[in-house]
């Protein structure tokens, strides 16, 4: 779940269901809630009453999303500085990262000019289409 930044995963079959749901970290530690239920006696879902889990926190600004599956790189080479840092100004069409897909490095550019509010993707991390890489405001 960490590798793909999943908050919830469900698996269902005839008469059974397994739900894995990430529980919010409260004191630096982490926990994963595992619950299962069959169609005859559904288990109570303790997360539903948790107001913190019910309200996801989304950074403000315009997301720059991954257009494809691949490995995200924050800099052009391991010894180079990153393309952008949080708090830095960017111009529209400025390169803000790379995604390696099928041995090809694809430039990811800023759709607008603004300030980098939040970097979401980590260097060397697998990203999927639609995953936010960073937010610009």
N, C-alpha and C positions, 0 to 999 in steps of 0.2 A: 504494500500500500504506500510505503514511503517512496519507492522508486518512481511510481506513476502518479504521486500526489493524489491518491484516492481518499475521499472522505467516507465512502460507503461502497460496499460490493454485495451483490445479491446473487444467489444461486437457487433455482427452484426446480423441482421435479414433481412427479405424480405423488401428491400427498405429503410433500415435505418442502421446506424452505430454510435456507441458511442466510443470515444477514450479518455481515461484518461491518461495523461502523466505528469510525475513529472517535474517541472521546477527547474532548478538549483538555489540554495540559493545564494544570492549575499551579503546581509547585515545582516546575522544572522536570518532573517525571512524566512519563507517558503511559497511557493504557489503551488497550483496544478491547472493545466490548464485543463479545461473540454471543449471539443468541440464535436459537433455532426453534422452529415451531412446525407442527404438522397441521393439516387443514382441519383436524378434529378439535384440537385444543391449542389455539394460538397463544403464544407467550406474550406477556405484557412488555411493552417497549419502554424501558426506563429513560431513554434519551428524549423522548417526545416532550416530557415535562421540563426539560432543562432549557431555560431561556437563553443561555449562552450558546448552546449548540443549535438553537433554532434561528439565530440571527448571524448569518455569515458576514464577515467583515471583508468588504471589497474596497481596495484603494480607489480614490477618486482619480479622475483624469481619463485620457483616451488609452485603451490597451493597445499594445503592439503585439498581435497574436502570431503564433507560428503558422505559416502557410502549409507546412508539410511535416511528415515524420522525419526525425533525424537527431543528430547530436548538436546541441547548442554550444557555441563558443563565444565568449565575451571579448576575446581579443584575436588579432590576426595570427599570433604565434604565442607559444608559452612564455617567451621572454619579453613580449610586448605589453604595454599598458592596455587596459580595457578600452573598448571603443567609447563607452560612456560610463559615468558614475552617477549615483543618486545626487540630486541637487545641481547637476550640470545642465547648461542650456544646449539644446540641439536645434538644428535647422531641418526643415522638411527635406526629405530625400537624403539625409545624412545616414551613413551606415552606422547601425547601432548593435550589430551582431552578425554572426554567421551560423548557418545550419548546414552540417555535412550530411548529405543524403546520397547514397550510391557513389561514394568517392568523389562527389562534386561539392564544392563549397559555395553555398548560395548566400548572397548578401541580403541582410534584413535592414530595411531603411525606415526611418521615421516618417510616418504619414503626415505629420504636422510639425511646425516649429513650436518649441516650448521648453519646459524644464522636466528632466527625468524625476518623477515623483518616487517611483518604487521599482527596483530591479527584482523580478520574480524568479526567472530561470537562473540556475546555477551553471557555471562553466563546466562543460563536459557532460551535462545532463541530457537524457533522452527527452525529447519533446514531441508532442502529437499535434496534428492540425487543430487550431483553435486555442491551444494553450497560451495563456498570456506570458510574454517574455519580460515585458516591462510596461510601465504606465507613464504617459507624458501629459503634463497639465499646463 
